[in-house]
Amino acid sequence: MNLHRKRQLLFFDVGQTLVNEWRFIDYFDQRFLELLNGFGARIDVRNYQAVRDSVIRDRRIGNGCIREIITEVCKLISQTGYDKIIANKLEYELDEGGRNLFGFFDDVEQTIEILSKQYDLGIISNQSRVPILHLLKYSNIGVFFKVIVLSSNVQMKKPNPKIFQLAVDTAECHPEDCIMVGDRLDIDIGPANKLGMKTIRITNSIFKSQQPIDKFEQPLYTVTNLGDIPKLLLKISNSC
């Protein structure tokens, strides 16, 4: 392999890093709350959000997201067995919502184009193949990603270190020459740091309530939005 790469490589998570999921999350919260109350939960929006956020903060959903949130929230505020009923009722709606409500953040196209002039770019994501490739195909940014590693293609998910190593090997580079950009401490920042990559955390995410549980989950840098990254990297470069 040619490991004498001149440019650093930026790897990106997809959900709430490149793809704006807030409209989908709002839709999910509304429908989930309606079903919870339909099954007798009697909970208002504020208390529901507090329970949902505690489930995320306390790491009760593993490497998944929506279905695990349904299961764990139901354990706390509804009777046993309702989680499966509610999840099954929402399954089709959530699939449709993912197709209709997902889209790239407004600053993604400009940011990716700027970064591509100085860095090689890649994706490491637990997203399914079809929606992500569809978004990339019908956008102006797909051509900028030289390496795309999706869990649905390689039969493993973050935080499995092997998926990060596979991405690095595919890019023919060293971990220390890579930067991982993601919103989750547990499945983006932690495993990337352990491998020896540099890390940038984005906090415009439902996972912003996560707090590091060990030294590996401490991001090297933290930004609010993707659009903050070019200025950050320029500042770092100028200080070296």
C-alpha positions in Angstrom: 0.0 0.0 0.0 1.1 3.6 -0.6 1.2 5.1 2.8 3.1 8.2 1.9 0.0 10.4 1.7 0.7 14.2 1.5 -2.8 15.3 2.5 -4.7 14.5 5.7 -8.0 12.7 5.4 -11.2 13.9 7.0 -13.7 11.2 7.8 -17.3 12.2 8.5 -20.1 10.5 10.3 -23.4 11.1 8.4 -26.4 11.5 10.8 -26.5 14.9 12.4 -23.0 15.6 11.1 -23.7 15.9 7.4 -27.4 15.1 7.3 -29.8 17.3 9.2 -32.2 15.0 11.1 -34.0 17.6 13.2 -37.2 17.6 11.2 -37.3 13.8 11.4 -36.6 13.9 15.1 -39.4 16.5 15.7 -41.8 14.2 13.7 -40.7 11.2 15.6 -41.1 12.9 19.0 -44.6 14.0 18.1 -45.8 10.6 16.9 -44.1 8.7 19.7 -45.6 11.0 22.3 -49.1 10.6 20.8 -48.8 6.8 20.9 -47.4 6.8 24.4 -50.4 8.8 25.7 -52.7 6.6 23.6 -51.5 3.7 25.6 -52.1 5.6 28.9 -48.7 7.2 29.7 -50.2 10.7 30.3 -46.9 12.5 29.8 -46.4 16.0 28.4 -43.8 17.2 26.0 -41.4 18.6 28.6 -41.3 15.4 30.6 -41.1 13.2 27.6 -38.1 15.1 26.3 -36.5 14.9 29.7 -36.9 11.1 29.7 -35.7 10.8 26.1 -32.6 12.9 26.8 -31.8 10.9 30.0 -31.9 7.7 27.9 -29.4 9.2 25.5 -27.2 10.7 28.2 -27.1 7.5 30.2 -25.9 5.4 27.1 -29.0 3.1 27.2 -29.3 2.8 23.4 -26.0 1.2 22.3 -25.0 2.0 18.7 -28.6 2.3 17.5 -31.0 5.2 17.8 -34.7 5.4 17.2 -36.0 1.9 17.9 -33.7 1.7 20.9 -35.0 5.0 22.1 -38.6 3.7 21.8 -37.6 0.6 23.8 -35.8 2.4 26.6 -38.4 5.2 27.0 -41.2 2.7 27.1 -39.4 0.8 29.9 -39.4 4.0 32.0 -42.9 5.3 31.4 -45.2 2.6 30.0 -46.3 -1.0 30.7 -44.2 -3.9 29.6 -44.7 -4.9 26.0 -45.9 -1.6 24.7 -42.4 -0.8 23.2 -42.8 -3.5 20.5 -46.4 -2.5 19.7 -45.4 1.2 19.4 -42.2 0.4 17.4 -44.2 -1.8 15.0 -46.8 1.0 14.5 -44.1 3.5 13.8 -41.9 1.4 11.6 -43.4 2.3 8.3 -43.8 6.0 9.2 -40.2 6.2 10.3 -38.9 4.6 7.1 -41.0 7.1 5.0 -39.9 9.9 7.3 -36.3 9.1 6.8 -36.7 9.3 3.0 -38.8 12.5 3.1 -37.4 14.5 6.0 -33.6 13.9 5.8 -31.5 16.4 3.9 -28.0 17.9 4.2 -27.4 20.8 6.5 -27.4 24.1 4.8 -23.7 24.6 5.3 -22.6 21.2 4.1 -22.1 21.8 0.3 -20.0 24.9 0.8 -18.0 23.4 3.7 -17.2 20.2 1.9 -16.1 22.0 -1.2 -13.8 24.2 0.8 -12.3 21.3 2.8 -11.8 19.2 -0.4 -9.2 21.7 -1.6 -6.9 20.9 1.2 -8.0 17.5 2.5 -9.0 14.1 1.2 -12.6 13.2 2.4 -14.3 10.1 3.5 -17.4 8.7 5.3 -17.7 6.2 8.1 -21.3 5.7 9.0 -23.8 3.3 10.6 -26.4 4.5 8.1 -28.1 2.1 5.6 -26.8 2.1 2.1 -29.8 3.2 0.0 -30.8 6.6 1.6 -27.3 7.8 2.0 -26.1 6.9 -1.5 -29.3 8.5 -2.8 -28.6 11.7 -1.0 -25.0 11.8 -2.2 -26.0 10.9 -5.8 -28.4 13.8 -6.1 -26.2 16.3 -4.4 -23.2 18.3 -5.4 -20.9 16.8 -2.8 -20.8 13.0 -3.6 -17.9 13.4 -5.9 -15.7 14.8 -3.1 -15.7 11.6 -1.0 -12.9 9.2 -2.0 -13.8 6.5 0.7 -17.3 5.6 1.8 -17.6 2.9 4.4 -21.2 2.1 5.5 -22.1 -0.5 8.1 -24.7 -2.0 5.8 -22.0 -2.8 3.2 -19.3 -4.2 5.6 -21.5 -6.0 8.1 -20.2 -4.2 11.2 -21.0 -1.1 13.0 -19.4 1.7 14.9 -18.0 1.6 17.6 -16.4 -1.6 16.3 -12.7 -0.5 15.8 -12.5 -2.7 12.7 -14.8 -0.4 10.7 -12.5 2.5 11.4 -9.4 0.4 10.5 -11.1 -0.7 7.3 -11.7 2.9 6.3 -8.1 3.8 7.0 -6.8 0.8 5.1 -9.1 1.6 2.2 -7.8 5.1 2.1 -4.2 3.8 2.2 -3.2 6.0 5.1 -2.1 6.0 8.7 -4.6 6.7 11.5 -2.6 9.6 12.7 -3.0 11.3 9.3 -6.8 11.1 9.7 -9.4 13.3 11.5 -12.8 11.8 12.5 -15.7 14.3 12.6 -18.9 13.1 14.4 -21.6 14.0 16.9 -21.4 10.9 19.2 -18.8 10.4 21.9 -19.4 6.7 22.2 -19.4 5.6 18.6 -17.5 8.3 16.7 -15.0 10.1 19.0 -14.0 7.3 21.4 -13.1 4.6 18.9 -11.4 7.0 16.6 -9.2 8.3 19.4 -8.3 4.8 20.4 -7.1 4.1 16.9 -4.9 7.2 16.9 -7.0 9.5 14.8 -7.6 13.1 15.6 -11.2 14.0 16.5 -13.7 16.8 16.1 -17.1 16.7 17.8 -20.1 18.5 16.4 -22.7 19.4 19.1 -25.7 20.4 16.9 -27.1 17.0 17.6 -29.6 15.1 19.8 -26.5 13.5 21.4 -25.1 16.8 22.6 -26.0 15.8 26.2 -23.4 13.0 26.1 -20.5 13.5 28.5 -17.1 11.7 28.2 -16.8 8.7 30.4 -13.0 8.2 29.8 -10.0 9.9 28.2 -10.7 8.4 24.8 -14.1 10.1 24.6 -12.5 13.5 25.0 -12.6 15.1 21.5 -9.5 16.9 20.4 -11.7 19.8 19.2 -15.4 20.7 19.5 -17.5 22.8 17.2 -21.2 23.6 17.0 -21.7 23.2 13.2 -19.9 21.6 10.3 -19.4 25.1 8.9 -17.1 25.9 11.8 -14.5 23.3 10.8 -12.6 25.2 8.0 -11.9 28.1 10.3 -10.8 25.7 13.0 -8.4 23.8 10.8 -7.0 27.0 9.4 -6.4 28.3 12.9 -4.7 25.1 13.9 -2.6 25.1 10.7 -1.5 28.7 11.3 -0.5 28.0 14.9 1.8 25.0 13.9 
